[in-house]
Amino acid sequence: MTDFNSLADAYGTPLYVYDFDAMREQYEKLKEAFRGRKSLLAYAVKANSNLSVVGHFARLGAGADCVSIGEVRRAMMAGVPKYKVIFSGVGKRDDEIREAIERDILYINVESEAEMGRVELIAAELERTARISIRVNPNIDPKTHPYISTGLHDNKFGVDIDTAKRMYIRANASEALDPVGIHFHIGSQLTELDPIREASEIVADLVRSLHAAVGIELKFFDVGGGLGVRYDDETTIEPYDYAQAILSTLTGMDITVVCEPGRFLTANAGYFLTRVLYEKRNGSKRFVVVDGAMNDLLRPSLYKAYHYISAAKPHAGTPTPADVVGPVCESGDFLAKDYPLPPMEHGDLLIVHSAGAYGFGMGSNYNTRGRSAEVAVEKGEARLIRMRETFEDLIAAEQACLD
């Protein structure tokens, strides 16, 4: 059992704490689910991009799904081999494409005909052949939050089936492109199996038709990520059932399955610690004011996301609804609304659960607030994996430009 009080005393608050043992267990569950089929788990770096977290998965054998050249650099710095690095994302700049080709990563996921044209041009200029995968948008409703849906034609991601066919034929004829894979990702926090199976069927049929019609032999079937986790009372998908739904659509195909888990690996292995500053009331409305804020953990403000909150020590008194709010000067600065908490006192420690994914990485320095420190706990030992930002850190890039 993690001693959160000791960690808060040692490292201060607000503070992110990550259970590396729990992360390893999640990775091994998913890897085991795809056992018997050639597979690569490419950790979605955007979920939690701390170098120590990425390195932890690299040592377990994971690759990396990256959505910026910065994430590509992070992954390789953390020990992910180049042949396990994938570069995804809608808006890749020319310099990012150039660096990805020069780094000789596994492949670039292209999102449009225009982007593929830039990759082809840059590869030709470099006198290289760029390995690519094309992201197909299967137009499947993922039944998730609209902000994290990515597989409908209303979303900005990928291309439709007919466009994908045209792109593959063009790429196959190009000396500067090598179409090695196909990619789809219908959304994040997926809790229903049918949309995943349906999308996989559509994309698998496209792979078969490309082989039959024009002889294109793809090596990688990239199913993206999005496997949901439990924040509250969600019914989640078992890794085995998830894998079987995908593998059932690949009958007779000799192809490597690539899966890009992020939230599934890290969300419930992370905790956000924040101390109570004081309580206040506006009329009948109760507020618990804490030292953590929306710049530290944005999900509640951005998505109205629910996070379970517990107190680090038992409290007497009947829990009553309270808004847990931070110091940022916005009405949208909250970690929870109408959350039942017992009476709180100055210095009490609150633990915000399921904060290991899209927590620190979505943080900011709004209101000139330094971002939290991060701590890893592994085999009962805690270590600092990111120092708390200081005021000097925040102003360094500006101070260097002062007259």
C-alpha positions as CSV (number, residue, x, y, z in Angstrom):
1,M,0.0,0.0,0.0
2,T,1.5,3.3,-1.1
3,D,2.1,5.8,1.8
4,F,0.8,8.9,0.1
5,N,1.3,11.0,3.2
6,S,5.0,10.3,3.3
7,L,5.3,11.0,-0.4
8,A,3.5,14.3,0.0
9,D,5.7,15.2,2.9
10,A,8.9,14.3,1.0
11,Y,8.1,15.8,-2.4
12,G,5.5,18.4,-1.7
13,T,2.2,19.0,-3.4
14,P,0.6,19.1,-6.0
15,L,2.3,15.8,-6.9
16,Y,1.8,13.0,-9.4
17,V,2.6,9.5,-8.2
18,Y,2.9,6.5,-10.6
19,D,2.8,2.9,-9.7
20,F,5.3,1.3,-12.1
21,D,4.4,-2.2,-10.9
22,A,0.7,-1.7,-11.9
23,M,1.8,-0.3,-15.3
24,R,3.9,-3.5,-15.9
25,E,0.9,-5.7,-15.0
26,Q,-1.3,-3.9,-17.5
27,Y,1.3,-4.2,-20.2
28,E,1.7,-7.9,-19.6
29,K,-2.1,-8.5,-19.6
30,L,-2.4,-7.0,-23.0
31,K,0.7,-8.6,-24.4
32,E,-0.5,-12.0,-23.3
33,A,-3.9,-11.4,-25.0
34,F,-2.2,-11.2,-28.4
35,R,0.1,-14.2,-27.7
36,G,0.3,-16.6,-30.6
37,R,0.1,-13.8,-33.2
38,K,2.9,-11.6,-34.3
39,S,2.3,-8.3,-32.4
40,L,3.8,-5.1,-31.3
41,L,2.5,-3.0,-28.4
42,A,3.5,0.6,-29.2
43,Y,2.9,2.7,-26.1
44,A,1.0,5.9,-26.9
45,V,3.5,8.4,-25.6
46,K,0.9,11.2,-25.4
47,A,-0.9,9.5,-22.5
48,N,2.1,10.1,-20.2
49,S,5.3,11.2,-21.8
50,N,7.6,11.2,-18.8
51,L,11.0,9.8,-20.0
52,S,11.0,7.3,-17.1
53,V,7.5,6.1,-17.9
54,V,8.4,5.6,-21.6
55,G,11.6,3.9,-20.6
56,H,9.8,1.6,-18.3
57,F,7.7,0.3,-21.2
58,A,10.7,0.2,-23.5
59,R,12.4,-2.2,-21.1
60,L,9.3,-4.4,-21.2
61,G,9.6,-4.6,-25.0
62,A,7.2,-1.9,-26.0
63,G,7.4,0.3,-29.0
64,A,6.2,3.9,-29.1
65,D,3.3,5.6,-30.9
66,C,4.3,9.3,-31.3
67,V,2.3,12.3,-32.4
68,S,5.1,14.8,-32.7
69,I,8.8,14.8,-33.5
70,G,9.3,15.7,-29.9
71,E,7.7,12.5,-28.8
72,V,9.8,10.6,-31.4
73,R,12.9,12.1,-29.7
74,R,11.6,11.3,-26.3
75,A,10.9,7.6,-27.2
76,M,14.3,7.1,-28.7
77,M,16.0,8.9,-25.8
78,A,14.1,6.6,-23.4
79,G,15.4,3.5,-25.2
80,V,12.8,2.6,-27.7
81,P,14.5,1.1,-30.8
82,K,13.9,3.0,-34.0
83,Y,12.3,-0.1,-35.6
84,K,9.6,0.1,-32.9
85,V,8.8,3.8,-33.3
86,I,5.7,5.0,-35.2
87,F,5.0,8.7,-36.1
88,S,1.3,9.5,-36.2
89,G,-0.7,12.7,-36.1
90,V,-2.7,14.9,-38.5
91,G,-0.4,17.9,-39.0
92,K,3.2,17.0,-39.5
93,R,5.5,19.8,-40.6
94,D,8.1,19.2,-43.3
95,D,11.0,19.3,-40.8
96,E,9.2,16.7,-38.7
97,I,8.7,14.4,-41.7
98,R,12.3,14.9,-42.7
99,E,13.7,14.0,-39.3
100,A,11.4,10.9,-39.1
101,I,12.7,9.6,-42.4
102,E,16.3,10.4,-41.5
103,R,15.8,8.5,-38.1
104,D,14.7,5.5,-40.1
105,I,11.7,4.7,-37.8
106,L,9.3,1.8,-38.4
107,Y,6.8,3.9,-40.4
108,I,5.0,7.2,-40.7
109,N,1.2,7.1,-40.4
110,V,-0.1,9.4,-43.1
111,E,-3.5,11.1,-42.6
112,S,-4.3,12.5,-46.1
113,E,-3.3,12.6,-49.7
114,A,-1.7,16.0,-49.2
115,E,0.4,14.7,-46.4
116,M,1.5,11.6,-48.3
117,G,2.5,14.0,-51.1
118,R,4.8,15.9,-48.7
119,V,6.3,12.6,-47.4
120,E,6.9,11.4,-51.0
121,L,8.6,14.7,-52.0
122,I,10.8,14.9,-48.9
123,A,11.8,11.3,-49.2
124,A,12.8,11.8,-52.8
125,E,14.8,14.9,-51.9
126,L,16.7,12.8,-49.3
127,E,17.1,10.0,-51.8
128,R,15.4,7.7,-49.3
129,T,12.3,5.4,-49.3
130,A,9.9,6.3,-46.6
131,R,7.9,3.5,-45.0
132,I,4.3,4.5,-44.5
133,S,1.0,3.4,-43.2
134,I,-2.2,5.0,-44.2
135,R,-4.8,5.9,-41.5
136,V,-8.2,4.8,-42.6
137,N,-11.3,6.3,-41.1
138,P,-13.9,3.5,-41.1
139,N,-16.8,5.9,-40.1
140,I,-17.7,3.8,-37.0
141,D,-19.3,5.4,-34.0
142,P,-17.1,4.5,-31.0
143,K,-19.7,5.3,-28.4
144,T,-17.4,7.5,-26.4
145,H,-17.0,11.2,-25.5
146,P,-17.3,13.3,-28.7
147,Y,-14.0,15.1,-28.0
148,I,-12.1,11.7,-28.1
149,S,-14.0,10.2,-31.0
150,T,-11.7,9.8,-34.0
151,G,-13.3,7.3,-36.3
152,L,-16.2,9.2,-37.9
153,H,-16.1,11.3,-41.1
154,D,-16.9,14.3,-38.9
155,N,-13.6,13.8,-37.2
156,K,-10.3,15.3,-38.6
157,F,-8.5,12.0,-38.7
158,G,-7.7,9.7,-41.6
159,V,-9.2,9.1,-45.0
160,D,-12.2,7.2,-46.3
161,I,-12.0,3.8,-47.9
162,D,-12.0,4.9,-51.5
163,T,-9.4,7.6,-50.9
164,A,-7.2,5.0,-49.0
165,K,-7.4,2.6,-52.0
166,R,-6.2,5.4,-54.4
167,M,-3.4,6.4,-52.0
168,Y,-2.2,2.8,-51.7
169,I,-2.1,2.4,-55.5
170,R,-0.1,5.6,-55.8
171,A,2.3,4.8,-52.9
172,N,2.9,1.3,-54.4
173,A,4.0,2.8,-57.7
174,S,6.3,5.4,-56.0
175,E,10.0,4.9,-55.7
176,A,10.1,7.1,-52.7
177,L,7.3,5.4,-50.7
178,D,7.0,1.9,-49.3
179,P,3.4,1.2,-48.0
180,V,4.0,-1.3,-45.2
181,G,1.0,-0.9,-43.0
182,I,-2.6,0.2,-42.5
183,H,-3.9,2.1,-39.5
184,F,-7.2,2.9,-37.8
185,H,-8.2,4.3,-34.4
186,I,-11.8,5.0,-33.8
187,G,-11.5,6.8,-30.4
188,S,-10.3,6.8,-26.8
189,Q,-11.9,5.3,-23.7
190,L,-13.7,2.6,-25.6
191,T,-15.9,0.4,-23.5
192,E,-17.9,-1.4,-26.2
193,L,-16.6,-4.3,-28.2
194,D,-18.8,-4.1,-31.3
195,P,-17.5,-0.9,-32.8
196,I,-13.9,-2.2,-32.5
197,R,-14.8,-5.5,-34.2
198,E,-16.8,-3.7,-36.9
199,A,-14.0,-1.2,-37.7
200,S,-11.4,-4.1,-37.8
201,E,-13.6,-6.0,-40.3
202,I,-13.9,-3.0,-42.6
203,V,-10.1,-2.4,-42.6
204,A,-9.2,-6.1,-42.9
205,D,-11.5,-6.3,-46.0
206,L,-9.6,-3.4,-47.5
207,V,-6.3,-5.2,-46.8
208,R,-7.5,-8.3,-48.6
209,S,-8.9,-6.3,-51.6
210,L,-5.6,-4.4,-52.0
211,H,-3.7,-7.7,-52.1
212,A,-6.2,-9.3,-54.5
213,A,-6.6,-6.4,-56.8
214,V,-3.1,-4.9,-57.1
215,G,-0.8,-7.2,-55.2
216,I,0.0,-4.9,-52.3
217,E,1.2,-7.0,-49.4
218,L,0.9,-5.1,-46.1
219,K,3.0,-6.2,-43.1
220,F,1.4,-4.2,-40.3
221,F,-2.3,-4.1,-39.2
222,D,-2.3,-1.1,-36.8
223,V,-5.5,-1.1,-34.7
224,G,-4.6,2.1,-32.7
225,G,-5.4,2.2,-29.0
226,G,-8.4,3.5,-27.0
227,L,-9.1,0.5,-24.8
228,G,-11.1,2.0,-21.9
229,V,-10.5,1.9,-18.2
230,R,-12.7,2.3,-15.1
231,Y,-12.9,5.8,-13.7
232,D,-16.3,5.3,-12.1
233,D,-18.8,2.6,-12.9
234,E,-17.8,1.9,-16.5
235,T,-18.1,-1.7,-17.8
236,T,-14.7,-2.2,-19.4
237,I,-13.4,-4.7,-22.1
238,E,-11.2,-7.6,-21.1
239,P,-7.9,-7.6,-23.0
240,Y,-8.5,-11.2,-24.2
241,D,-11.9,-10.3,-25.6
242,Y,-10.4,-7.2,-27.2
243,A,-7.7,-9.2,-28.9
244,Q,-10.1,-11.9,-30.0
245,A,-12.4,-9.4,-31.6
246,I,-9.6,-8.0,-33.7
247,L,-7.9,-11.4,-34.5
248,S,-11.3,-12.9,-35.6
249,T,-11.3,-10.4,-38.5
250,L,-7.8,-11.4,-39.7
251,T,-8.4,-15.1,-40.6
252,G,-5.9,-16.3,-43.1
253,M,-3.8,-13.2,-43.0
254,D,-0.1,-13.3,-42.2
255,I,0.3,-9.8,-40.7
256,T,1.7,-8.2,-37.6
257,V,-0.9,-6.7,-35.3
258,V,0.2,-3.3,-33.9
259,C,-1.7,-2.0,-30.8
260,E,-1.1,1.5,-29.4
261,P,-2.3,1.4,-25.7
262,G,-1.9,4.5,-23.6
263,R,-4.6,5.2,-21.1
264,F,-5.1,1.4,-20.5
265,L,-1.5,1.1,-19.3
266,T,-1.1,4.2,-17.2
267,A,-4.5,5.8,-16.1
268,N,-5.3,3.7,-13.0
269,A,-1.6,3.5,-12.1
270,G,-1.4,7.2,-11.4
271,Y,-2.5,9.4,-8.6
272,F,-2.6,13.2,-8.1
273,L,-2.0,14.4,-4.6
274,T,-3.2,17.8,-3.5
275,R,-3.5,19.5,-0.1
276,V,-6.5,21.3,1.3
277,L,-5.9,25.0,1.9
278,Y,-9.2,25.8,3.5
279,E,-13.0,25.4,3.1
280,K,-15.4,28.2,2.2
281,R,-19.1,28.7,1.6
282,N,-21.0,31.0,-0.7
283,G,-24.5,30.8,0.7
284,S,-25.4,27.1,0.8
285,K,-22.6,26.2,-1.6
286,R,-19.6,24.4,-0.1
287,F,-16.1,24.7,-1.6
288,V,-12.9,22.8,-0.7
289,V,-10.0,24.8,-1.9
290,V,-6.9,22.9,-2.7
291,D,-3.4,23.7,-4.0
292,G,-3.9,21.6,-7.2
293,A,-5.7,23.2,-10.1
294,M,-6.8,22.9,-13.7
295,N,-3.3,23.7,-14.9
296,D,-2.2,20.5,-13.1
297,L,-5.1,18.2,-14.0
298,L,-7.3,19.5,-16.8
299,R,-9.6,16.5,-17.5
300,P,-12.4,17.6,-15.2
301,S,-12.6,21.1,-16.6
302,L,-12.1,20.0,-20.2
303,Y,-14.3,16.9,-20.4
304,K,-16.2,17.1,-17.1
305,A,-14.4,13.9,-16.4
306,Y,-15.0,12.1,-13.1
307,H,-12.1,11.1,-10.9
308,Y,-12.6,9.2,-7.6
309,I,-11.2,11.3,-4.7
310,S,-10.2,9.9,-1.3
311,A,-8.7,11.5,1.8
312,A,-5.3,10.2,2.9
313,K,-6.5,9.9,6.5
314,P,-9.9,9.0,8.1
315,H,-12.1,12.0,8.9
316,A,-15.0,12.2,11.3
317,G,-18.2,13.8,10.2
318,T,-20.9,13.2,7.6
319,P,-19.8,13.7,3.9
320,T,-21.6,16.5,2.2
321,P,-21.4,17.7,-1.4
322,A,-18.5,20.1,-2.2
323,D,-16.8,21.5,-5.2
324,V,-13.1,20.7,-5.1
325,V,-11.5,23.8,-6.6
326,G,-8.0,25.2,-7.1
327,P,-6.3,28.6,-7.1
328,V,-6.5,29.3,-10.8
329,C,-8.5,32.4,-11.6
330,E,-11.2,30.7,-13.6
331,S,-14.7,29.4,-12.7
332,G,-13.8,26.4,-14.7
333,D,-11.0,25.5,-12.3
334,F,-12.2,22.5,-10.5
335,L,-11.2,18.9,-9.8
336,A,-14.7,17.7,-8.9
337,K,-18.3,19.1,-8.6
338,D,-20.7,18.3,-5.8
339,Y,-18.3,15.6,-4.5
340,P,-19.2,14.0,-1.1
341,L,-16.4,14.8,1.3
342,P,-16.3,14.9,5.1
343,P,-15.3,18.2,6.8
344,M,-11.8,19.1,5.7
345,E,-9.0,20.9,7.5
346,H,-6.0,22.9,6.4
347,G,-3.2,20.6,5.3
348,D,-5.4,17.5,4.8
349,L,-4.2,15.4,1.8
350,L,-6.6,14.4,-1.0
351,I,-5.8,11.7,-3.5
352,V,-7.3,12.0,-7.0
353,H,-7.3,8.5,-8.5
354,S,-6.9,7.4,-12.1
355,A,-4.7,10.3,-12.9
356,G,-1.9,8.5,-14.7
357,A,-3.1,9.3,-18.3
358,Y,-3.7,12.7,-19.8
359,G,-2.9,14.3,-16.5
360,F,0.6,15.9,-16.2
361,G,1.0,15.9,-20.0
362,M,-2.0,18.2,-20.5
363,G,-0.8,20.5,-17.8
364,S,0.2,24.1,-18.3
365,N,1.8,27.1,-16.7
366,Y,-1.4,29.2,-16.7
367,N,-1.3,31.9,-14.0
368,T,2.5,31.5,-13.8
369,R,2.1,28.2,-11.9
370,G,4.9,25.7,-12.0
371,R,4.0,22.2,-13.0
372,S,3.9,19.4,-10.5
373,A,6.7,17.1,-9.6
374,E,6.4,13.4,-10.6
375,V,7.4,10.4,-8.6
376,A,7.6,6.7,-9.5
377,V,7.0,3.9,-7.0
378,E,8.4,0.5,-8.0
379,K,8.9,-2.5,-5.7
380,G,8.1,-0.4,-2.7
381,E,10.8,2.2,-3.5
382,A,9.9,5.8,-4.5
383,R,12.1,8.0,-6.8
384,L,11.7,11.4,-8.3
385,I,11.3,11.3,-12.1
386,R,10.6,15.0,-12.7
387,M,11.5,17.9,-10.5
388,R,8.9,20.5,-9.6
389,E,9.1,23.6,-11.9
390,T,10.4,26.7,-10.3
391,F,9.6,30.4,-11.1
392,E,13.1,30.6,-12.7
393,D,12.3,27.6,-15.0
394,L,9.1,29.4,-16.2
395,I,10.8,32.7,-17.1
396,A,14.1,31.4,-18.5
397,A,13.1,31.5,-22.1
398,E,11.6,35.0,-21.7
399,Q,14.4,36.4,-19.6
400,A,16.9,35.5,-22.3
401,C,15.1,37.7,-24.7
402,L,14.8,40.8,-22.5
403,D,16.5,44.0,-23.7
